[in-house]
Amino acid sequence: MTTETRAFQAEVQQVLNLVIHSLYSNKEIFLRELVSNASDALDKLRFEALSKPELLAGDPELAIEIEFDETARTLTIRDNGIGMSHDEVVENIGTIARSGTRRFLDALSGDARKDAQLIGQFGVGFYSAYIVSDKVELRTRRAGAEANEGVLWSSDGKGEYAIETVEYPRRGTEIVMHLKEDESEFLSSWRLRSLIHKYSEHIAFPIRMRGEQPPAPEAEEGAEAPQPAAAEMETVNQAAALWARPKADLSDEDYQGFFKHLAHSDGEALCWSHNKVEGNQSYTSLLYIPSKAPFDLFGGGRDERHGLKLYIKRVFIMDAAEQLLPAYLRFVRGVIDSDDLPLNVSRELLQDNRLTQQIRSAVIKRTLDQLDKLAQDQPEKFADFWREFGQVFKEGLTEDFAHRERIAKLLRFASTQSEGAAQTVSLSDYLGRMRPNQTAIYYITAESHLAARNSPHLEAFRAKGVEVLLASDRIDEWALSYLHEFDGKPFVSVAKGDIDLGNIDNVEGASVPPAADLPEGLADRLKSVLGDRVKAVRGSSRLRDSAAVLVVDQHELSLHTQRLLKQAGQAAAGGGAPTLELNPAHAITARLAAETDEARFADWATLLYEQAVLSEGGQLEDPSGFVRRLNGLLFAA
């Protein structure tokens, strides 16, 4: 077949340019990614061979081979896995269809070292070959295809690639990298072996390299010197599923090494749980809590496919079995290897399978056990976990009723008694610090930590010394609406309804709460000006220093949540107009009551309402009108 020359899709060319010119700070990852791709190809063949055993004919032993040629300056990685057809090569390498390049580009941070970590996570690992190569050749043949259906692909990574159909005597894929002049370190057996031990030790297939070349036999007198025998290939990795090995034989380094392989990252796991279950069903689980959030935890969100790697009797079945893991634990990485699930299982069958539900329940329990232990024994590490995954973990309140109490014990919040957003308290800590006669757990939701901490709603609580949880994550009000109480104490928003703190003594030196009665007729005058922007106007017992605040009824959505729904284009059902509360003791209240000019009174009233909106973190419908009114009153003063 005539050689075709094609252009890379634009996004692929962007990735290639990035790889060639930017991601050199961690260039050794190319070997990790190409070996991982080869392992995936072997896994796919082993799975397909369950129903088509003839695919293994003539070459049943699955393995990866690595060779180098110092003279030709080439490094070759070869597997006898599933291989690719002509169309699959075009689809997987030349275009965006399978490579994930668009999402990879969207996720880039500008930090070359961090961006290099993303390559394998997006399935663009093949392109990492160009970190060290100025030309790459790929030969491949799909398992089951004839020898004359091989494919040769080659490119220098500068915009085009050549592809043709060729004779290729074996199934699988061979990648030949023509190394750049300054990359001679990868033509060293010692260097390559050390990288395999670092990144690929726990690949479950043999990785083979040639050993030391045996000396040539001595020639008989007068005879031509014989050629030395070729060195034999030897396995340089463990070549066994780590989770299937006894825990007593594994070190922390082994577990961390396997985690890095799973996560395509140099980051480490915070903790892990390795268990073999025997009884009604038999399976092995290895579950990791990462130390850093994966790229798609928030960007892709709940719609992304997450889950554990599923094996059945050591045969790889699927990469993300989300049926084994609830969405709120989607940060967990790990492996499930079952002896009882059918080898032909699909995602649909997993959904309703009784054995799947048992495994899922066990995974949830073991993950919560890990987090309990981390919180008790290593609170600093748990704080790291919470910073990375707390927002996702809170989703469990809304979707896992059976474990809601356990989830609640692990929740952490900033509070009015913590130093900043990073310092958090548990609900148990909060209960231990409750004031005498305090009957509820108080919280406030806001757009940011500072907006929550400085809210006028907190003034009465500070005067009483009552701690308030500062909930500034977007999910907080939604999640807390599912958690009505903790240890018998109800949750109460400080920004909703009437708050009665009369049974709690003031802290020493605190100001006395003002009488809640407004000057006669003032509430009606304000309501007539503000119209349907407010439900009512009344005096406030929750304010000490501020002039006004907006309050919603106890069972309505907070103003913060109403704004979030509006930003998302959703009508805020259950979100009526707020009530405007005024501080009867504030000078502005007295000034309003004394104003006889109705036009000026209207400006004062509107300005007071707008100030209350801003203090809630809201946006004004008429910012220029606010500025005009403010300037007018300043000049009048």
N, C-alpha and C positions, 0 to 999 in steps of 0.2 A: 504494500500500500504506500502511496506517495506520502511523504512527510508533510504534515499540516503545520503551519505557523499561525498561532492565535495570540490575541492580546488578552492579558489578564483583565478581569473585571476591575473597575476603578477602585473599589474598596480593598480588593486583594493587593493591588499595587501600593495602596497606602500602607498596608501592613508590612509589605516587603520593604518599602522605603524606611519605615520605622525600625524594623529588625536590623537592616543593614547598617543604618547610620546612628541608631540611638541605644539599642539594648545590648551593648557590649559589656556593660558593667558586671553582668552575671552570665557570661557567655556559655559556661559549661552546662547550663540547663538544656542545651540542644540535645545532649545525649539522653538525658532523662526523658525528654518528650518523644524522641524517636523510638526509644526502647518501649515506652508506654504505648505508643501507637502500634508497635509490633505485637505487644502482648494482647492488646484489644483484638487485633486481627486473628490471633491464635484462639482467643476466647470465642470469637464469632464462628470460626470454623468448627471448633469442638461442639458448639451448640447445634449448628446446622447438620453436623455429622450424626447427631442422634437419630434423625429421620432419614438421612442419606449417608449411610456408612461408606458408600463407594467413594465419597469425596476424599477419604483418607487413604485410598488404595495406593500401594507402592511407597508410601511415606507416612507411616502412622505416628512416628515420634515427633511431637511438636516442639520446636525450639527456636531460639534466636541466635544468630551468629554475628560476631563483630570481627572485622579484619581491617588491617591497614597496610598500605604499601608506601614505604618511605621514598622509594625512587619516583613513583608516579604521583606522590603526595595526595593519595586518596584514602578516605575512610569509608568503609562499607558496613551497612547494617542490613541484615537479611533475615527474613522469617519465612516459614512455610505455612502461613495462615490462609485466610480466606481469599486474599488477593483482590484485584479489581479488574473490571472490564474497561474497554475504551471509554464508554460513556460515563462510567463511575469515576474514572480518573479526571475527566473534564469537569464533572459535577463537584467532586470533593476537593480538587486542588485549584482549578482555574476560575471558579465562580464562588459566589457568596452562599449558594444554596445550602451547603452542609457545614461550612467552615465557621460560621458564627462571627465573621469578620466585622460586620456592621456593629454588632453589640460590643465586640472587643474595642473598636475605635471609640465608641460612645463612653466606655468605662475608663479610658486612659486618664491618668492623673497628671502627667507631665514629669513624674519622678521615674527615671529610667529603670531603676532597680525594682520599684514596686510594679511598674508596667510589665517587666519581664516575667513577674510571677503570674500574670494573668494569661499567658500564652496557652498553657495546657488547660486551664479552666474553661476556655472558650472553644476548644477543639481546633485551634490554629497552630498546633504544635509542629506540624510539618515545616512551616515557614521558619522555625527557629534554626533549621539547617543553614540558612543564609547568614546567621551571625558569624559563622566561621568559614563559610564557603563562598567562592566566587562563581561556582557552577555546580548544579545538582542534576544528577541523572537518576531516574526511577524506572526500574523494570518490574513488571508485574503480570501475573496471569491469574484469572479468576479460577477458584477451585471448581473442577468439573469441566473446564474449557479445554480445548485442544491446544497442543503445543504451538501451533501456528496462530493462536489468538492472543499471544502476548502483546504487551504494550510498552513502548519506550517513550518516556516523557523526559524532556530536558529543558533547562532554562538557566540563564545567568541572573535572573531576578530583576531585569531592567525593563520590564514592560511586556515581554512576549515569551511564549514557550512553544516548543516544537513537540509534536506527538505523532507517532506512527505505530502501525501494527507490525510486530516482529515475531520471530521464533523465540520462544522462551521455554526451556525444557522442564521447568518445575513450576508448581503452583506457588503462590505467595508473592512477596514484594521484596525487592532489593533496592536500597537507596545508596548511591555512590556520591560522596561529597568530595569535590576537588577543593582542597583546603587553601585558604589564603596564605600568602608568604609568611605572615607573622603568627600562624597558628600551628607551628610544628609540635607544640606540646601534646597535640592530640594524635601524634604519630608515635606515641610511646606506650608500650604495653603496660608499664607500671601506672601511668597516668590514667589510662582508660579503665584499668581494673579498679583503681581507687575510686573513680567516679561511679562505677557500677555498684561498688560496695556502699557508697554514700547515698545514691539515689534509687537504685534498682535492686537492692539486695533481696527484697521480698516479692519480686515478680514471681508468679507461681509456675513459670516455665524456665527450663534451663537457658542460661545465657552463656554462650560458648565463645572462647577465644583460643587461638593456637598457643600451645605451650612452648617451652624452649626447644629449639631445633636440635635434633640429635646429631652428633658428629658424623661426618662421612666415614665409611669404612676405608681402611687402607687399601690402596691399589696394589695388585700383584705386579711384580717386576715386569716392565715392558708393556703393561696394560694401561689403557686410558683410565684416568681417575674417575671413579663412580660419582654420580650426583648424590648429594646428601638427601636422606629421606625427609619428606615433608613433616613438619611438626604436627602432632595430633591435636585435635580440638579437645579442650577440657572445659568443664562447667565451672564458672567463676562466681556463681551466686548460690544462695540456699536452694532455690528452685522448689520450694515447698510453701504451701499456703500457711502464712504465719498463724492465722487463727486456729489452724488444725494442730498446731504444735502444743505440747504441754506448757502451761503457764510457768512452771518451775524452770523451764529451759530458756525463758525469754527475759531479757533485761529491759530496763526503761529505754535504753538506746534502741533496742529492737522495735519496741512499740512506737516510739517517736519516728523512727525511720519509715515504718509502714504508714503512719499517719501522713507523713509528707508525700508519700507515693499516692495515697488516696486523695489528698487535697490539692495535689499539683502545686505545692508551696514549700517554702523553706521555714514557714512558721511552725510552732510546736503546739501540741495539745495541752490543755489545762489538766485534763484527767481522762481516764478511760476505764471501761469495764469489760472484762473478758470472761465469758461464761459458757459452759457446755451444759445443756439441759437434756436429761434423759428421763423417759417415763412414757406418758401417753403419746408424746411425740418427741423426736430427737432433733436438736438443732444447736448450732454454736452461734453466739453473738459476740461481736467486738464493736463497742460503741465509744466514740470519742466526743468530748466537748472541746471545740477549737479555742484557741486563745484570741483569734481575730475573726471578725465577721467576714464571710465570703463576699465576693463582689456583688452577687445578685440577691443578697438577703433583703435589701430594701428596694433596689432598682427594679428587679423583676417582681419582687413581692410574692404574694400568695399564689399568683397565677403561674409562676415558674414551676417547673417540675423538680421536686426535691425528693429525697428519699435515700434509702440505704442500698448498697450493692447486694443483690440477691444471687446466691449460688444454691444449687441443689446437687448434693453429693459431689461437691467440688467443681461442678460445671457452672460457668457463668451464665446467668439467665437474663438479668437486666441491670442497668446502671443506676436507676433511680426508682426503686419500688416505693412510691409514695404511700401505698396502702399500709406499709409497715410503720409509718411515722406520721403523727398528726402535724398539721401545718405550724402550730406554735413551737414545735421542736425541729423545725426544718434546718436549723443550724447544725444538728447532730450529723456526724460523719461515721461511717462504719460498714460492717459486713454482717449479713445473716446467711448462714449455710445450713439448709434444711435437709434432713434425710427422708422426709415424709411427703413433701409437696410433689405433685406430678411434674415431670420434666417438661411437659408441653404447656405449662401454666402460662396464662396471659394476664394482662393487667385487669381485664374484666373478671376473669376467674378469681384472681386474688381478692377482688373487692368483696366477694361474698363467701370466701372460703373460711370455714370454721378454724382451720389451723392458722390461717393468716391472722385472724382476730386474736387468737391466743398469743401469737408472737408479738403482735402490736401492743397488747396489754402489758406483756413482759418488758418490751422496749421502753414504754412509758414509765413503768415502775422503776426500772434500772436507771433510767436517766434522772428521774427525780431523786432516787437514792444517791446518785453521784453528786447532785447539786446540794442535797441536804448535808452530805459529808463534807463537801467543799466549804459550805457556809459555816459549819461548826468548827472544822479543823484548820481551815486556811482562809479566814475572812478576807485577807488582802486579795487572794486569787479570785474569791467569789465576787469581790468588788470589780475586778477586771472583767469577769464574765458579765456582770450586770451592765457595765458601761457598753459592752459590745452587743449584748443580746436581750437586754431588759425589755425593750419596746416590743420585740417579737414574743418573748415569753409571756407577757401580759395578755396576749391573745388567748391563752389557755383558759382564762376566766370566762370567756364567751363561748368556748367550744368543748370544754372537757369538764362537764358537771361532776363526774365521778371523782376527779382529783382536785376539785376546786379548793378544798381546804388545804391540801398540801401545797398547791400553787400559791395560795394566799400567804402561807408562812414564809415563802421564799421571796415575796415581793419586797422591793426597796423603793423608798421615796426620799427626795430632799424634803426638808421641813424648816419651819421657822427657827428651830433650834440647831440646825446644821450650818456649817460655815459657808457652804457653797453648793452648787448643783452636783458636784462630784461626791460630796459627803452625804450618805444616805442612812436611813433608819429602817428597821423592820417594823412590822405592825406589832410584834411582841414587845420591842423596845418602846414603841409609842405607848402601849397600854401600861407599861411599867412606870411611865413618867406622867400619867394623867393626874390632873389636879383633883383635890378632894371635891366630891359632889359632881365631878364631870361624868356625864352619862353617854357621850357619843365620841366617835372618831371624826374629827373635823378635817376637811380638805378644801382646796381651791384649785380650779383648773384655769390655765391661762396659756397664752401664745408662747411665752418664754419663762425661764426661771426668774428673771428680774421682774417681769410683769407680775408674776405670782407673788414674789416676795414683797413688792412695793404696793400691792393692791390696797386701796382704802378699806376693803372688806375686813382686813386683818386688825384694824386699829383697836376694836373692843377686845379682841382675843389677846393682843399684846398687853393690854391693860390688866387682863385677868391672868396672864401668864400661861395661857392655854396654847399648847403646841398645835400647829396646823400643818398638814401635809401639803407640799407644793407640787401639784401634778401638772407638768408642762409638756408632756408627750401628747401627740395628737390622739393616741388611742385611749388616754387615761379615763375620760368621762364615760366613754362607751364601755370600757372594761369594768370600771367601778360600778356601773349600773347593774352588773351581774353579781356583784359582791355586796349584798345588802348589809352584812354584818361580819364581824370577826370576833370570835370568843365572846359572843353575846352583846357586843357593843355595835350599835348601828353606825353606818357612814352618813355624815351630814355635810352638805356643801355649805360653806359660809356665805355663798353668794345667792342662796335661795331661801325664800320664805322668811318667817320671823325667827330670829335667833334669841333665845332667852338664856343669858348667862348670869341671871340674878342670884342663883344659889352658890356661885363661885366667888370667893373673895378677890378683891383687887390685889395686885402686887403692890409692894410698898412704893409710895411716890407716884402711883398712877393717877391720872386725872379721873374725876368723878364723871360718870356718864351724864349727858344732858337730859333734861326732861324731853320726852318725845313729842310734845305738843308744839305745833307751829303757830305763829301769830294768826289771829282769826282772819279768815278769808284768803290767806296766802295760797293755800293748796288749790282752791278753786280758780284763782287768777292764773296760776301757773298751768293748770290743766287746760284752761281755755286757750292759752297761747300755744302750748305744745301739741294739743289735739291728740290724734291717734298714735303719735310717736311714743306715748306712755300710757299705761293702763290706769295709773293713778299717781297722785303725789301725796306723800305723807312725811311726818317727822321720823327721824332715825335714832335708834338707841345703839347702833353699831359703829357710829362715827365719833372720832375724838378731834382730829385735826383737819380732815377734809371737809369741803362744803357739801358735796353731794355724791351719791353713788346710785347705780342702777341695780335693781334686784328683780329676779324672776320668781315665780311661784315654785313651791317645793317640788312639784312633779313635772315641771317644764324643763326643756333643754336649756343649759346654760347659754349665755350670750356668746361665749367662746365657741361652743359646739354649733350654734346656729350660724356663726360666721364660716366655720369649716364646711358645713353643708352647702352654704350659699356659694362658696368658692368652688365646690365640686359640682355646681349646677343643679343641686337638689333643693327642693322646698323643705323648709325646716318644720316638718309636722310636729306639733306639740311645742312650738316655740312662739308664744304670743308676745305682745308688747310688754316691755319691762315696767316696773314701778320705779319712779324717781323718789329716792329718800333724801331729805335735806337734814343737815346738822342744825338743830334749833339754836345752838349756842354760837354758831359761826357768824362773823361780822357780815358776810355776804347775805345771809338770811335776813338779818336786821335791815340791811341796805335795800333789799328787795321789798320788804314789807313797807318801807317808808317811801318808796318811789311812787310819785303821782303821775308822772308823764308816761302814758301808756305805750308810746313808741319806744322810749328808753327801757321801760319795764320788759317789753317784748324782747329787746336785744339782750338784756340781762338774763332773762329766763332761757332764751335759746342758747346763749353762751354757757350758762350753767349746765344745761343738758349736754351740750357738745363736750364740755370738759369731762363730764361723767363717762361719755362714750369713749373718749381718748384714754381715760384712766383704766378702762376695761380692756384696752388694746384694740378697740374697734376703729373703723375708718369712717370719716365724715362723708355724708352724701354731698355736702356743699362746702369744700375746704375754703374756697375763695370768700364765701359769705362769712365763714368763721373769722378769717383774717380781717375782713372789713369791719365786722362787729367789734372785734377785739381792739383794733386801732381806734375806732370811734370812741369806745369807752375809755381808752388810755388818754386820748386827747381831751376828752371831757373832764377827766380827773385833774 
